[in-house]
Amino acid sequence: MAKGDKLIITAAVSGGATFKSNNPAVPYTPQEFADECEKCMQYGVSVVHIHARDTKTEFATADVGVIKATVEAIRKKCPDIIINLSTAITVGLTPEQRIAPIIELKPDIGSMNTATMNDGIADHKTGEVFFEYTFENKLGMIADFAKVMKQHGVKPEFEIYDPAGIYNIQLLSKQKDLFAAPLNFQFVYGAFGGIAFNPSLHLTMLDLLPEGSTFGVCGVGPNQVQAAVMSLLTGGHVRIGLEDNIRMPGGELAKGSWEQAKWVRELAAVMDRPVATPAEAREILGLRRK
C-alpha cells in the first residue's frame, strides 16, 4: 500500500434480510433510501449498494418498477453517487429476473456472485440453521451476466465468498473480451456458507488476484470491523452498511449506515487513507464517466 492511497467507502444500506424490526434505520421506501444515501455521502461514501424493498412484505423485491423508483429517488438527491445494484436481489428468482434491473436501469456497478454455494440464515453462536437454500451461480450464468453488463456499460463487482470464486473469475477471464480491466473484487467475510474473516486467508486471496485488480471487503456482523481494518492495512476498500451489520463497533444499534461510514472515515484518517470522492472512485474502479 502506498501512503495516501484513496479509500472507497461503499454503503450497503438495506440488504434483503435486514428489517426495521432489527434496526429501525433500515430504509424501505424510495425516499428513505434517498435520505440515507445523502447522509452516507456526507460521511465519505461514494458507492451505495441497493436492494429495493417491497414495503408491504418488507422483503427485497425484483420488481423493476420499484427498483427504478428507488434508483431515481437516490439519483435525484445524490446525483454524483455511484449506484451498485444487486443481481442476487432475493431468493427464488430466475436468472432473467436477476439480470433484468441491470438491463433496464443500467447502474454504474452490478454485483456478480462467483460460485454456487449454500446460503441462508443461521445463528453463528449456536449453529442453528433457520433457513437455507442453494444460491446458484453457475459459470455459464456468470458469463452470460458479464456479457449483458458489458453491453449496457455496467461494471461487474465480483463477490468472493471463498477462494474458489477468484479461481472461477480467473478461468472465465480467459474468454476473450468478457471482462474489462480493472477487475474489481469484494471479499465477503462471515456470510452463511462462506468464509469468516481470517488475516492469513485474506493475504492468501490477495495473492490470487489478477494483476491490476482492485479489491474491497464486506464483513458481516462481528467480522465487519476486523475486515475493514485489514483492508485499510492492505490497500483495499471498505463496505459497511445495515445489510451487513446493524450495530456499531461498541455494540449499540447504528443510527444508519452513515454512522458506520463515520467510524471508517475516522480510522482511515489515522491510517493516512484519504477518502475518495465519487469522481475519484469512478477513476479507481474504471467506471464510465458521468
N, C-alpha and C positions, 0 to 999 in steps of 0.2 A: 504493500500500500504506500503510495506517495503521500507526503504530507500535504494536507489541504484538499484531498480528493473530495469531490462533491458527493453528497449523500442524497439519494432519492428516498423520500418517505411516501409510502403508499398506505392508504386507509381503506380497509375492508369494512364498510360501515354497517352492514347488516347480516349478510350470510343467508343461509337457507334454514338454519336450525337454531337460531338465537332469537328469542322473543321478548316482547315487553315484560312478560312475566319474569324473565331472567334479569332484565335491566330495562327500566322504563325509557332509557335514551335510545333504544333501537328504533330506527326510522321505518315507517310503513308507507306513508303517503308520499307522493312526488314532492310536495312542499317540505315535508320533514327531511327527505333526502337532500334537497337543495340547501336547506338551512344548515344541516350537519356538514355538508361538504364545504360550505362557505366558512364555517368555524374551523374546519380542518385546515383550509388554506391559510388561515391566519396564523397557524402554528407550524407551518412549513410543509404541509402535504402538497404534493404536486400530482399525484395519481390517486384516483378513487376506484375501488373495485366494487361492482354493483350486482346485487341480486334484488331485483324489484319484487315487491310484495303484493299479494292479494290481500286487501285489507279485511275481507270477510273471513277467510280461512286463516290468515296470518302467515301462511307459508309463502316461500318464494314461488314466483309464477313464471311460466314460459309464454304467457300472453304478450305478444309483441306490442299490442296497443298499450298495455300497462307499462311495459319496459320503455316504450317510446316516450310516454308522458313523463316518466321518471327522468330519463336522459335529457329531455327538453327542459325540464324544470331546473336541472343541475346546470346545464349549459347557459340558461338564461341568467342565472345568478352567479355562475363561476365560468365565464366564457373561456378562460385560459386553462382550466384544469384538464388533465388528461384522464379520459374515461376508459376503464378496463371492464368489459362485460364478461361474465362467466359463460362458458359453454357446458358447464356441469348443471347449473341452474337449480335443479331439484331432482328427486328420484323419479324413476318410471318413465323417462322421456325417450323418444326415438332419436337417432342421430339427426334426423331432419328438423325436429323440434329444437334440438340443442344448438344447431348452427343458424337457425332462422334469424335470431336477432342480429347476428353478425352481418348477414346479407342485407337485412332491411335497414339497420341503423348505422352500420359502418363505424364502430367505435375506433378509438386510437389503438387499443390493445384488446386481444381476446385471449382468455385463459386457455391453455392447451394441456389437458391432462395426458400423461405419458405412458400409462400402463394400466391394464385391468387389475383390479385389486379388491380386497374386502373393504367395505365401508359401512358406516352406521353410527350408532350412539352407544356408548358404554361408560360405566363408572370405572375410571382408571385406578381408583383406590381399592375397590373390592373385586374388580374383574367381571362384574355382572354386565351382560350384554342386553340392552333394551330393544335394540332394533338393528338389523343388519341386512345387507344386500350386496350383490356383486356389481361393482362400479366398472362398467365395460368401456374399455378404451383400446380396441384392437388396433394394430399397426396400420391396417388399411384405412380405418376410420380417421386415425390421426393424419395420415397423408391426405385424405380427402378434405378434412378440415383445413389443413395447411394450404391446399390449392385454392379453396374458397377464400380464405383470409388474404392470400396474396392477390387474388383477382380483385378484391374490394379494398385493398390498401390498408389492411388491418395487420398489426404486428402480433405474432404469437408470443405468449409468455408461457414457458414450459414449466409446469408444476411437477416438482420432483419429490415423491414420497419415499423413495429409496433409490439406491444407486442404479437399479435396473432401468429407471426412467431415463437416465443420462445415456446409457448404452442404447436404448431404443432410438433416441434422437440422433445419436452418432450414426446408427445404421441407416435411418431414413435420410440423413443428410447426404448420403452417397447418391441419392436420386437427384438428378440434375435440376437445379433451379427450384427446389421445393421450398427452401428457406433462404432468407436474405440475411446477410451479416449486418450487425452483430446478432448472435443468438442470445436470447435473454432467458435466464433460468431463475426459478424460485424454489428454494429448498423449503419444504413444508415439514415442520417438526411437531410431533405429538398428535397427529390425526389418527383416528381409528384406522387400523390396517396398515399404517405407515410407521416410520422410524421415529423414536423420540430423539430429542437433541442430545448429541454426544460430540464433544470437541474434536476427538480423534477422527470420527466418521466425517465430520464437517470438512476437515482438512483433506481427507481422502477424496471426497466428492469434488472438492476444488481442483484436485489434481486430474480428475477425469474430464473436466470441462474443455470443450474445443477452444483453441487459441483465439483470443479476441472477444470471448463471451463476456457478458455482464451477468451478475447474479445478485439475488437478494434472499432474505429469509422471511418465513412466516412461522412464528412459534405459537402453537395452540395452548391455551391455558397457562399452566406453570412453565411451559417451555418458552414463553414469549420474551422474557427479559434476558435470559441467558443466551438465547439465539440472537437477539438483537445486539448484545454486547459483542458476541463473537463475529457477527457480520461487520460491525463497525471496525473491529480489530483487523479483519482480513480484507478490507476494501470493498465490501459488499453494501447492499442497500437493505432497507428495513420496511417490512409491512407490519402495521398494527391495526387495531380496529375491533369493534364489538363482534364481528363474525368469529374472530379467533379467541378473544378473551374479554369477559365482561368486567374485569377488575383492573385496578391499578397495582403497581408493584407492592404496595403496602397491604393489599388485600381488600380494600374498600371498593365498592362499585364505582366504575368510571362514570363520570358525568357525560361522557360521549367519547367517540373515537378521537376527537380533538384533544381530549385531556391526555390520552396515551401518546399522541404525537408530541405533546408538550414535553414529556419526560425524555422522549427520544431526541428531540432537538437540543435539550439541555445537556444530555450526555454527549451528543455529537460535538457540541461546542467545547467541552472539556477535552475531547479527543482530536480537536482540530479537524473536524469533518464539516465544513460549511454545508448548509442545506441547499439543495438545488432548487431553482425556480422551475416552474413548468417548462419554460423555454429551454433551460439548461437540461432538464430531464429528457426532453424530446431529442436533443442532440446526443446525449449519452446513450439512449436506447435505440437510436436510429429510426425514429418515428417520422412520418410525413410532417411537413411544415404546415402550420395553420394558414 
